[in-house]
Amino acid sequence: MSEVLRLSGVGKTYAKDGPSPVEVLSGIDLNVVRGEVVALVAPSGAGKSTLLHIAGLLDTADAGQVWLNGRDMTQASDRARTDARRADVGFVYQFHHLLPEFSAAENIILPQLANAVPRRQAADRAADLLDRVGLSARANHRPAELSGGEQQRVAFCRALANQPSLLLADEPTGNLDPDTSDRVFEVLMGLVRETGLAALIATHNHELAGRMDRLIRLGEEH
């Protein structure tokens, strides 16, 4: 299978108030191939969110290399990183961050319009994704009219709207009760399997992590 993401020797240090900087990541090596769902398990403060931001080109590493679809993005310009992120990366967070004034369908349409997708095509894509997650009947509802699980399913659809090759998720079910978390996780796994993209999913839930293809533990040596 083709490799979508590779991190090689990635390190990150933040300057904090105090006598010395704080090393958040050091010598991180990992890769994710197309069609693979990888769990990232880490204790709080181990740098998993930082790692996801570096992998998704939202942040830069102080050391090491970041490869996305065979391209070394380590020294890429801000414009090149933005273009690659917009075309190739989808993000899902613990909180859905849906735009409250827009409907479920519109929340999925808008990122496509930002990528110059024609509105009709964007609307068809939104309808298809909502159908896949069982929310066709809720397409015209605003986030406040949806349950927490429904909101997160819409967030998954939004992340996949532009057909990325890499999905990065940071505790995507962490804000849900156990039963809803399980159902939403199954929806996420189904979407990933259907689309064949690569996924790196950070979670504290060891039971969910065990249902993914591979597990990477971060920060347990510290």
C-alpha positions in Angstrom: 0.0 0.0 0.0 1.2 3.5 -0.7 2.5 5.6 2.2 0.6 8.7 2.9 2.3 10.1 6.0 5.8 9.7 7.3 7.4 11.4 10.3 11.1 10.9 10.7 13.0 12.0 13.8 10.4 14.7 14.6 11.1 16.9 17.6 9.4 20.0 19.0 10.4 22.3 21.9 8.4 25.2 23.4 9.9 28.1 25.3 8.1 28.4 28.6 8.4 30.9 31.5 11.2 29.5 33.5 14.8 28.5 33.4 14.6 26.2 30.4 12.5 25.3 27.4 10.1 22.3 27.4 10.7 19.4 25.0 7.3 18.1 23.9 8.4 15.7 21.2 11.8 14.0 20.5 12.8 11.6 17.7 9.3 10.6 16.7 9.2 8.1 13.8 5.9 6.9 12.4 4.2 6.2 9.1 0.6 5.6 7.9 -0.3 4.0 4.6 -3.4 4.2 2.5 -6.3 2.2 3.9 -4.8 2.0 7.4 -6.3 3.2 10.6 -3.6 3.8 13.3 -4.4 4.6 16.9 -2.2 7.1 18.7 -2.4 6.5 22.5 -0.7 9.0 24.8 -1.1 10.3 28.4 -2.1 13.9 28.8 0.8 16.3 28.1 2.7 13.8 26.0 2.4 15.9 22.9 -0.2 14.0 20.8 -2.0 17.2 19.7 1.3 18.8 18.8 2.2 15.7 16.8 -1.1 15.8 14.9 -0.6 19.5 14.2 2.8 18.8 12.8 1.6 15.8 10.8 -1.2 18.0 9.4 1.1 20.9 8.6 -0.6 23.2 11.1 2.7 23.5 13.0 6.3 23.0 12.2 8.8 20.7 13.8 12.1 21.9 15.2 13.8 18.7 14.1 13.2 15.8 11.7 11.2 15.5 8.5 7.5 15.4 7.5 6.5 13.6 4.3 3.0 13.8 2.9 2.2 11.7 -0.2 5.9 11.3 -1.0 6.6 15.0 -0.8 9.0 16.4 1.8 7.1 19.2 3.4 9.6 20.0 6.1 11.0 23.2 4.4 8.0 23.9 2.2 6.7 27.5 2.0 3.6 28.6 3.9 1.7 28.6 0.6 2.8 25.1 -0.3 1.9 23.8 3.2 -1.5 25.5 3.0 -2.3 24.1 -0.4 -1.2 20.6 0.7 -3.2 20.8 3.9 -6.3 21.9 2.0 -6.0 19.2 -0.6 -4.8 16.3 1.3 -5.6 16.5 5.0 -8.9 16.3 6.9 -9.2 17.1 10.7 -11.6 16.0 13.3 -11.4 17.3 16.9 -13.0 16.3 20.2 -15.4 19.2 19.9 -17.2 19.4 16.5 -16.5 23.1 15.8 -19.4 23.2 13.4 -20.5 26.7 12.2 -23.7 27.3 14.2 -25.5 29.5 11.7 -25.3 27.0 8.9 -27.1 23.7 8.4 -25.4 20.3 8.5 -25.2 20.2 4.7 -23.9 23.7 4.5 -21.1 22.9 7.0 -19.9 20.2 4.5 -20.4 22.4 1.4 -18.4 25.4 2.6 -15.0 23.8 2.8 -15.5 22.5 -0.8 -16.4 26.0 -2.0 -13.2 27.2 -0.5 -11.4 24.7 -2.7 -13.2 26.1 -5.8 -15.6 23.1 -6.1 -18.8 24.1 -8.0 -21.7 24.5 -5.6 -23.9 21.8 -7.2 -21.0 19.3 -7.0 -20.3 20.3 -3.4 -24.0 19.8 -2.5 -24.0 16.4 -4.1 -20.9 15.4 -2.1 -22.5 16.7 1.1 -25.7 14.7 0.5 -23.7 11.5 -0.3 -21.6 11.8 2.9 -24.6 12.5 5.1 -26.4 9.5 3.6 -23.4 7.3 4.4 -23.6 8.3 8.1 -27.3 8.0 8.3 -28.1 11.7 8.5 -29.9 12.5 5.2 -33.0 13.5 7.1 -31.0 16.0 9.2 -29.3 17.8 6.3 -31.1 21.0 6.8 -30.8 21.1 10.6 -28.4 23.5 12.3 -25.9 22.1 14.9 -28.0 23.2 17.8 -30.8 21.0 16.5 -28.6 17.9 16.4 -27.5 15.5 19.2 -23.8 15.4 20.2 -23.3 12.2 18.2 -25.0 13.7 15.2 -22.9 16.8 15.4 -19.7 14.7 15.4 -20.9 12.6 12.5 -21.4 15.9 10.5 -17.9 16.9 11.6 -16.5 13.6 10.1 -18.3 14.4 6.8 -16.9 17.9 6.8 -13.4 16.5 7.3 -13.9 14.2 4.3 -15.6 16.7 2.1 -12.6 17.5 0.0 -11.6 13.8 -0.4 -8.3 14.0 1.6 -5.8 11.2 1.6 -5.1 11.7 5.3 -7.5 11.9 8.2 -6.2 13.2 11.5 -8.5 12.9 14.5 -7.8 14.2 18.0 -10.0 12.4 20.6 -12.9 12.4 18.1 -15.3 10.6 20.5 -13.9 12.0 23.8 -16.8 14.3 24.4 -19.5 11.6 24.0 -21.0 9.1 26.4 -19.8 5.5 26.0 -22.7 4.2 23.9 -22.7 7.2 21.6 -18.9 7.0 21.4 -19.1 3.4 20.2 -21.7 4.1 17.5 -19.9 7.2 16.3 -16.6 5.3 16.2 -18.2 2.6 14.0 -19.4 5.3 11.6 -15.9 6.8 11.4 -14.3 3.4 10.8 -16.9 2.7 8.1 -16.1 6.0 6.3 -12.4 5.4 6.5 -12.8 1.9 5.1 -15.1 3.0 2.3 -12.9 5.9 1.2 -9.5 4.0 1.6 -7.7 7.0 3.1 -5.0 6.8 5.8 -6.1 7.7 9.3 -4.2 8.6 12.5 -6.5 8.8 15.4 -5.5 10.0 18.9 -7.6 8.5 21.7 -7.5 7.8 25.4 -9.9 4.9 24.9 -7.8 1.7 24.8 -10.8 -0.4 23.8 -11.4 1.7 20.7 -7.7 1.8 20.0 -7.6 -2.0 20.1 -10.1 -2.1 17.2 -7.8 -0.1 14.9 -5.2 -1.7 12.6 -2.2 -0.6 14.6 -1.4 1.2 17.8 1.4 3.7 18.5 2.1 4.7 22.1 3.5 8.1 22.6 5.3 9.5 25.7 5.3 6.4 27.9 9.0 6.5 28.2 9.0 9.9 29.8 
